[in-house]
Amino acid sequence: MSKTRLAALALLGVGFGWGAAFVLMKDAINQQPLMDFLGTRFLLAAALMAIIRPKLIMTIKPADLKGGVPLGLLLGLGFITQTIGLELTTAAISGFLTGLYVVLTPVFAWLIYRSKVSKKLFVAIFIALAGLAILSGTAGSDISFQIGQLWLVACAALFALHIIWLAKFSQNRDSYSLAFIQIGTVGLLCMGFGLVDGYTPPPSPDVWFAVLFTAVFATVIAFWIQTWAQSILDPARAALLLTIEVAYAAIIAVAVGQEVLSSTAIIGGGLMLLAMLIVEWPTKENQLTREPIH
């Protein structure tokens, strides 16, 4: 298996971890404020990474901070704007508008770096977008403009920029250190917002389980893998692979009884899977023409 193919499969695994985290968080944030939950999750994840590699902080270079802190701020602001938008609009529209990063990523990559994307990938992106619309229940509906939706568009833009710049800063850098800096920055940012109205710790064993699961699997492992994989893959391709998180979340929610299996879930998830297969199906030709990111 080539390194590129392994990186692609790794990102699909990241999407599964994030999908599972979304299902766990759904119940947890009904008991603990979201900013407090995110602050606890990310700071705990950063602490675990420091424990695993005790000399980590001493080996961090100024150049790592120069790239990692802005990346962490982009990621943290993405979570915060998503939270604000979710409070001002429906969950379905929130999921769809957040998923727009799959389109914004190649657009921003072209505007900033003039990165070229294959026709095959463009087709796959729009198939994934259609699947996302169907899966979130927004396809065919009249989505009236609301001010709250601007927060979600901002969230999608922040996630897209994070994916693009992670591809730049992760090249020739230690993935573990860069992931640690990002995770720590997100934790401090979210905890700062959480402390504004007083911190609420996880109130029950179920919430603590959600915190620990998301800290280990959806944060430490997932962002470490993402940081490594994006040193290899093009940002547009990475964005497409990561959107599988939405389909995974739907599948897991059905499996644990949170949701009921519907035809829209099957069709939407099927389209997203088709988009992945279009890009990742083995061929003799390269799936994507990648321009170096400077």
N, C-alpha and C positions, 0 to 999 in steps of 0.2 A: 504494500500500500504506500502511495506517495505521501510526502509530508503535507501537501496541499489537501489531498483527500482526507487525511487524518484530522487536519484542522477543521475541515468542513463537518465531519462527523462529531468532532468535539463540540462545535457550536450548537449542533442539534441536541447534544446532551445538556448544554447550558440552558437551552430553551425548555427542556423537560424540567430541570431544576427550578427555573423561574415560574413555569406553569404550576408546579406543585406548591411553590411558595405562595402564589396568588390565592390558591384554594385555602391554604392554611390561614393566611392573613385575613381572609374574608370574615372568619369568626373571631379572630384575635382582636382586630381593631374595633369590634363592637364592645370590647371590654377595656381596651387601652387606647388612648388617643394615638392617631397614626404617627405623628411626629415623635412622640415618646417611644413608640414601638420601633420606628426606623432608627432613631438614635441609639436605642439599646442594642438592636440587631447589628448595626454597623460598628459600633464601638466594641462590642463583644467580639465580633469577627476580627477586628484589628488586634485586639488583645490576644486572641488565639493564635494569630499569625506570628506575633512577637514571641509567644511562648514556644511555638514550634521551632522558630529560628531565633534564639536568644540574642545573637549578635547582629540581627537585622538592622536595627536603628543605627548602629555604628558604621555600617557599610553603605548607608544611603548617601548618595552624592548630590551636590547642589543641582546638577543637571537633572537628576531624577525628580527633585522637588519642583524644578522649573516646569517640567511636563506633567507630573502627577497631580500637583495641587490644582491647577486649572481644570484638568480632566475630572477630578473629584468634585469641583465646584459645578461643572456642567452637569454631572450626573446627579448631584444633590439637588440642584435647582430644577432638574427634570422631574425628580420625585415630588418636589414641593409644588410645582405648577400643576402636575398631574392631580395631586391631592385637592388643590383649590378648584380645579376644573371639575373634578368628580363631584364636589359638593354643590356645584352650580348647574350641573346638567345630569342627564341619565347615565347609568353605567354603560349602556350599549353604545351611546354616542361617544362616551369617554374612551372606550376601548378602540373604537374605529378611528377617532381623531389622533389618539396616541400612536396608533399603528401607521399613521401617515409617514413616519420616519423611513419606512421602506421606499417611499418615493422621494422624500426630501434628501436622503443620503446621496444617491447618485447625482441629483441636481446640484447640491452643495459641492460635491466632489468635483464636478465639472466646472462650476463657477470659481472655486478656489484654486484647484490644481490642474484643471483641464484634463481630468482623468477620462479615459475612453471606456465605454461600456458596450459589450456585444449586443447585437440585436436579440439574441436568444435570452440574455439576462433581462433586457427591457420587457420582452414578452412575459417572462416569468414574474417580474415585479408587478405587472398589471393584473395578471391572473391571481397572484397572491392578494392584491388589493381588493379584487372582486370577492375572493373567498373571505377576506377579513370583513367586508361589508355584509355579506350574507351571514357569517358566523355571529356577528355582533347584532344582527337584526335591523341594520340601518338600510339595507338594500331595498330600493323601491319605496322608501318612506320619505316623507317631506320633512327634511331637516331644516327648520327655520333658524335663522341666524340669532345667536344669543351672545351677549358679552362674555359669558362664562366659557364659551367655546374657544375664545382667543387664548385662554390659559392653556388649553389642551393643544392648540396649534403650536404655542410656544414650547410646550413640553416635547412635542414631536421634533421641533427644530433643535432643541437642546440635545435630545438623544441622538439625532442625526449628526450633529457637530461632534458629539462625544465619540461616535463610531469612527468618523473621519479622522479626527486628531489622534485617537488611540492608535490607528494604523500608522500614523506618522511617528509618534513618540515611542511606540513599543519596539520599533526596529532597533536591533543591536543593544537592547537594554535588558536587564534582569526582570523577567515577568513578575516574579514574586514581590520584589521591592516596589515596582510600579503599581501592582495591584494593592499592596499594603497602603501606599500613600493615598490612592484614590479612596479606598474603603475608610481610612481614618478621617479623611477630609469630609466625606459624606456624613459620617457619624457625628463629627463635631458640628457640622452645619445643621443637621436635623435636630440634634440635642439642643443646640442654641435656640432654635425656634420653639422646641418643646418646653424649654424652661421659661419662656415668656409668661405662660399662665400656670406655671408650676408643674413639676415632673410627677407623672403617675407611673410607678413601677408595674411590671406584669402582675396582675392580681390573682392569677390562678395557675395551677399546674398545666392546664391546656395552653394557656398563653405562653408560659415559659417553654413548653415543648415547641410551639410555633417559632419563638425567638431563637431557640437553639438550632432547630432544623434550618431555618432561613439563614442564620449566621454561618453555619458550617457549609451546607450544601449550595444554597442559593447566593451566598456572598463569597466566602473564602475560596471554595473550589470553583464556583462559576466564574467569578471575576478574574481569578488567576488563569483559568483556561481561556477566557475571552481575551485577556491581555496577550497571552502567548499566540493564540490562533490569529489574532488580528495583525500580528507581525508578519504573517504569511499571506493572508487572504485580502482581496480587494474590499474596501469599505462597503460598496454596493452589494456585493455577494454576501458579506457578513450580515448586513441588515436584513436581507431576504431570509437567510437561514434563521436569524434570531426571532423573526415574526412567528415561527412555528410555536413559540411560547403560548400564543392565543389558542391555537388548536389543542395543545397539550392541556391547558387549563380547562378547556371545555370537556375533554375526554376524562380527566381526573375528577372533575366536578360530578360528572355523570356516574363514574365508578363508585364514588363515595356517597352518592345519594343527594348531593346538593342541587343538582339539576336533573331534568328529564331529557332523555335522548330525543331529539327532534330531527325532522327532515332538513331544516336549515343548518343544523350543526353538521349533519352528514355531508351535505352539499358543500358548505363553506369549508369544512375541514378537508374534504376531498380535493377542492380546488387548490388549497394551500399546499397539500401534499403533491399535487400535480406540478405546481410551480417549483418545488424542491427537486422533483425528479427531472424536470426539463433542464435544470442547471447542473445537477450532480450526476446524471446518468453517464456512465463511462463511455467516452468516444475517443477516437484517435486524434481529434483536434482539441485544442484548448477551448475551454468554455468561455474564457474571458481574456480580453487583451488588457493587461494591466500596465499603466504608466507609473513610473517611479514617483513617489511622493517626496517632495523636497521640503 
